[in-house]
């Protein structure tokens, strides 16, 4: 119940519950698997650059398309439900990694699909162990042992 898009969409999909999108789903986001983030941070710490560098993933998705991708990868029958837009939610987030490529010789290696497959498998185990997880909203609960 951390309010994160990836975990919320996966948990909702695995349980065939409505996938909740705040706004019309046209906002964009970039998603990155944790292994790439860690590798980027290590390169940054061991490198000689002392200015900010974006080590995100430049692959951009609309929230609606990303919800559909996750639902399909989970084999879910979930519907997508649109809720009122959250205040101050940016319309676009896309990482510009040109500096990371040049200064650190770094770019993401794990594709979004590969990262999602691993993450879905993880959450399948969590849902099976917990029975039910409510990832967002006033009734949100964490998996037991989390």
Phi, psi and omega in degrees: 000045183268003178076012182275141183300310186298307182295319179299310182297320180293312182298315179298317180295315181298333180260008182053036176263163177303137174270122185264125176242132178266116186098197184269001177085004182274347177297148181250154177216159173243138184238145185222139176283144187302326179301319179294321178298312180298315179299319178295318179295319178298315178298321179295315180293326182270354182271178182260005183275133181241023176242162181301139178223132178275122178245041177271194178247126183282356179287120189250138178229146167287153179299321179298313180296323181292320177298318179295318179300312181296314179303315181293319180294331179276351184065035187270158174253015182299144170268157175263126182246129181261126179248167180304143181297143177282137179299143176063022178280119181298148181279337182215137171221113179218123182288135173256106186254017181304318181292322178297319178297315184287310187278327187246352188053048184233143168202158181300143179249331182273122178291160178300318179297317178299314180297319178295319178303314180295319182290321177298316178300317178301310184290334173302315178296320180294317180294318178298319181289323185273336185089305177209141176231131174255105191281342186208161177095184186293339181259015184301139176223147176274153173300149177301137179086359180275000000 
